[in-house]
């Protein structure tokens, strides 16, 4: 007969209290996710009041500042002041090429469309006068304008606009909000850019609140639709962070216009427990914002060259390095940067894209992300008649202390959706 025995064992379990679990959850939210979470909390807690942050008419995101400057609407001499004069990205050209091949059936119109495509800028705007393009390519200006109107129907809306005002007008038409007041505002972008709301309201024959309504709508448009196809570009929405130049250098700040204002209503009828819960939510959001800003400031301090040079200047950096420098756990870094975007003069990018290992042992040398960015530049600048093979590209990107293998180029090219040399040669011949 088997004997029964009692055994005593000790186990340890870590249980998170509600407040800590909520803090971890909130840390993972981007601005839009945080807004939805707070709206849910406020719907069940009368003490919690969520209000939209006030809009400063004179404060624009960096990507807007450079777009205004490109049109002479405002003064800006930052690192991206000439970016609209550079060549468009490969992603933009590939997208437009596909759209032309699918939607333009006439051979003559397709030739005109490809000629117009050659004048695209990184912003997605048309960089040259249609008359000049027509004279150079041998078609009539009237045909050029007709085909241009067709190309302006390509998504995202705003591509092939001839200036910022037309880019925004196309998006207003799509959103069905191009009323006389909106048209008036778009005709006077200089006043809108400088925040002259009272003067603009008088000119448009309405009150300042009507202008503010259009201002909020315009801020939701994309002044540079072509930038969506750039390397590591984030979707167009309100970014979580902004990088601007201050008196002492580059400054990272929270984009307050993307964050709701969390207020406490002490007089609401909800009981002491609801009031405590509301204050906990307010404290958790403040802690989330402080942690995100602290981490982002350290990241951008280490990767400052990206702001002025783009991802070709990316340096090897890991989350563990940031965690060690700030005395935080690496999981905190991972949660904080998940889905977070930062807006700078060159556009909006994912902050997570700034983490990359170095080639070789992954601890130093040249960053893999920088090699990918340089690879993009090399292929974008290559002569269509002399398309470069992976081996030639590998040799061009190699350095004495950081050789790049041909298979590495092939891998990066596939990650970037860039076809091999023989396919690029065929595409060039079609264009």
N, C-alpha and C positions, 0 to 999 in steps of 0.2 A: 504494500500500500504506500502510495507516494505521500511524503510529508510536505505540509504547507509551511512556508516560511514568510515572515514579514520583513521587508527590506525598506530602509529609509534612504531616499536619494534627495539631493539638493539641486534645484534648477534655478537659473536666473533668467528673468524676462525683463526687457526694457519696454515700458509702456509710455507712450507719449501722451501728455495731457492735451486737452482740447486746444489750448492756446498755442502750444508748441507745434502741434500738427497743422494748425491753421497758418502759422508763420511759415512753415516749410512749403505748404501749398501755395501761399500767396507769392513767395519768392520766385516761383516758376512762371508766374503770369507776366506776359508783356502788357503794354498799356491797355490794349483792347480787352484782353482777358481779365485784367484787374477791374476794368469798368463794369464788365458783366457780373463779376463776382460781387462787387459792391452794390450793384442794383438789386441782386438777389437778396443780399443781407438787409438792405433798406426796405424791401418789400414786406419783410416779416418783423422788423424792429422799428417801432415808431420813433425811437430816440435817435436813430441814425438818419441823417439827411445827406443826400448826395446831390451836389449841384455842379453843373458844368463850369469849368474854369473860365474866367473872363478872358476875352481875346484882346491883346494889345494890338491896335491897328498898325503900329509902326514896327512891330517885331515879326520878322519873317524867317522861315527856315533858311539855312545856308543855300540849299539848291535853288530857292526862289531868288535869293540875293544875286547869285551869278546869272540867273536867267534875266533878271531885270537889267543887270549891267550890260549883258550882251546886246540889249536893245537900246542902250543909252538912257534907260529910265532912271538908273541910280549909279552912283560912283562906287566902283569896287576894283581894287587892284591886288586881289588875293591870288593864291596859287592856281586857281582855276579860271582866271580871267580870260585866258585864250583857249580854253578847252573846247569851245564850240567851233573852233576853226580847225580842229584836228580831224583825222579820219574816223568814220563811224566804226563801231565794233563789228567783229565777224558775225556775232549773233544777230545783230540788226540786219546786216546785208543778207544773211542766209534766210531770215524771216521774210524780208521784202521780196527776195528772189522767188521764193516759193509762192508768195501771194500773187506776184505778177504772172508767173507761169500758169497758175490755176485760174486766174480771173480775166486776164487779157488775152483774147483769142486772136485778134488781128496781128499779123506779123509786123506791120508798120507801127501800130500803136505799141506793140511790145518793145520795139527798138526805141521808141520815144520814152517809154517807161523806164527802160534800163539806163538811158542817158540821164534822165532826171534822178534816178537812184544814185548815180555817180556823184551827185551834188549834195547828198545827204550829209549832215553833220552828226556828231555823237548825240546831240539833243534830239535828233529825229526831224529837225527843221531842214528846209531846203536852203542850202548855203549860197546859192547863186541866183541871179535874175533869170527868169524863164526865157526872156528875149535873148540873153547872151548864150544860154545853153542851146536854144533853137538855132541861132546863127552858126554856132560851132558844129552842131551835129547835123545840120542840113534839113531841118523841118520847120514848118511855119510856127510862129508864136501862138496863133489861134489853136493849132493842133496841140501844142505844148500845154496850153491852159486847159484844154478839154481833157487831156489825159491826166493832167495834174489833179483836176477835180475828182477823177475816178480814183486816183491813188490816195487821195485824202480820206477815202472810205476804208482804208486798211486799218485793222486793229493793231495796236491800241490807238484810239482816236487822238489826233493831233500830229500824227506822222505826216510829213510833207507840207507842214504849215510853213508859210514864208516868213513869219515872225512870231513873236510871243503872243501878240494880240490875236492873231488868226488861230494859233494853237489853242488858246483858251476859248475862242469863239466856237470852234468846232466841237469842243467838249461841252460847252453850254448848250449848243444845238442838240447834241445827243441826249443831254440830261433834260431837255425840254424846259429850260429856264432862261432862254435868251429873250427876255422881254425888253422893252425900251430902256428900263433902268439899268439892266445888266449890260446892254449895248453901250450905254453912256459911260458906265464904269470902265468897260474894256477900251473905250476910246481915250481914256485919261488914266492910263496905268501909272504914270508918274505920280499923280496925286495919291493913288491907292498905295503905291509902294512906300511913300513917305508918310502915310497915315493921316493925310489931310481930309478927314471924314466930313467935317463941317463944310469946307469949301466945295468938296465933291458933291455933297448933298444939295447945296445951293445951285450948282451948275446943272445937276440932273433934275432939279425941280421936285425933290422929295425930302423927307426928314432923315436925319442921321440913322435912325433905326433901320430904315430901308437899305441904306448903304451897308450897314453892318451885316444884314442878312445876305447880301451879295458877297461881301467879304468872306464870310464863313463858307459860302458855297464855292467860291473861287479857290480857297485854300485846300479844298478837297480835290481840285483838279491836279493834273500833272504837267508842270511847265516843261519837262524834258522827257517825253514819252519814249524816246530812243534809248535813254539811259537804263531802261528796264532790262536791256539785253547785255549790259555790262557784266564783267566778272564779279560774282558774289553780290549782285544787286538784290536788294530786298524789295518785296512788293510795295507798290505805292500806297501808303497809308500814313497816319500820323506816327512818326518815329518816336522811340522811347527816349532817345538822347540826342543832343546837338553838340557839334564841335564848332566853336567860333573863335576868332582871334581876339584876344583881350590885350590890355596894356602890357602884360608881362609874357605874352605868348599864347599858345593854344589853350582853350578852356573847354572842359567837358561839363555839360549841365543837363539836368532833366528837362525834357520838353513838357513844360507845365500845361500847355494847351491840350496835350493828349491825356492828362491825368485829371480825373474828377476831384472836386473839392469835397473832402470828408468833414462834415460838421456834426455837432452833437446838439440835440434839442433836449435840454434838461427838463422842460415843462411838459413834455409829451406824457401821455398816460400809458405806461408800459411796465411799471414796476421796477424795483431796484435791480433785479437780475438782468432785465433788458438794457438798462442804463449801463451796467457794468460791461455787458457784452458789446454795446456800441463803443464804449471807450477802448475796449480791447481791440476792436477792428481798427479804430483810428490809430492806435499805437502800433499795431502790426503793419499797417500801410506805411507809416512813417519809418519803421524799421526796415521795411522792404526797400523803400526809396533810398535810404541812407546806405544800405549794403550795396545796392546796384550801382549807385553813384561812386562809392568808394572803389569797388572792383573795376568799374569802367575807366575811372581816372588812372588807375595803375596800368591797365591794358594800353590805353592810348598814350600814356607817357613812354611806355616801352616801344610802341609802334608809331611814334609820332611822324616818322617819315612817310607813312601811308597817306597822311592828310595832303601833303604837297606833291608826292610822286606817284601815288597809287600803289597797287599791290605788287609792283615790281620791287618795291622797297621793303617788302615783308621780311621780318626777321624770325628765326626759329623761336617759338615760345610755346610752352605747355601750360595747362591749367595748374599743374603741380607747382610750377614756379610762382604763379600768381598767389596760390594758396599759401605757400611758404612765406612769401614776402608780406602778406597781410595777416598772417597767423590765423588762417581760416582753413576749414576742411575742404578738400578738393571737390567734394560733392556739393558744397555751398556755391563754389565757383560755377560748376556745371549747371546747377539749377538757376542761378541768377542770370546767366547769359543766354539761356534757352529762349529762342524766339525774339531776342532783343535786337533792335535795329538802331543804327546811329546815322544821323544826317550830317553831312559835311559839304564843303564846296563842290566836291566831285559827285555828289549824289548820296543815296541811302544804301547802306550795306549792312549785312549781318555782322554783329560783333563777334560771333562765334567763328567766323571765317578768318579772324586774325590769329587763331591758334593753328600752328602748323609745326611739324617736326622738320629737322634739318635732313638733308640728304646724307646717306651713309649710315652712321650709327644713330642718327636722329637727335643728337644732343647739341649740335652746333653747325657751323658752316653756313651753307646757303639753304634758305627755306624752300621747301617744296612748293609752297604757294607762290613764292616769288618766281620760281622757274616756270610755273604755269602761266603767270602773267607775262613774263618775257617771251614765252613761246607764242602767246597770242599776238604780241606786238610784232614778232618776226614774221609770222604767217600773214598778218594783216598788211605788212609792208612789202611782201615778196612780189617780184615781177611775175605777172600771169604767164609770161612766155618762158619763165625759168622757175617753175615751182620746185621748192626744196624738199628733198627726201628727209626721212626721219634721221638718217645718219648725218646728213649735212647740218640739220638743226641741232643735233646732239653736240656736234663739234663746235658750233657757234655759241652754244650756251655753256660749254664746259669751261672751267677755270683750272689753273694749275693745281690748286689744292681741293678742287671740288669737281671732278669729272662727272659728266652726265652720260649715261648709257643710252644706246638707241632704243632699247626696250622701255626705258623710262619715258622717253619722248612718246613712244607709241601708246603707253598707258595714259599719260597725261592728255594726249590728243584725243583719246577715246572718252576720257572724263569730261573734256570740254566740247564734246560732240563735233570735233573737227575731222572731216574726212581725210583719208590718206592722200598722198601726192597725186596719184593718177586721177582720182575723183575731183580733186581741186582743179586740176588742169582742164578737165572736161567742163567744169562749171565756169571757169574763166573764158573758155572758148564760146560758151553760150552767151555770156554777157558781152 
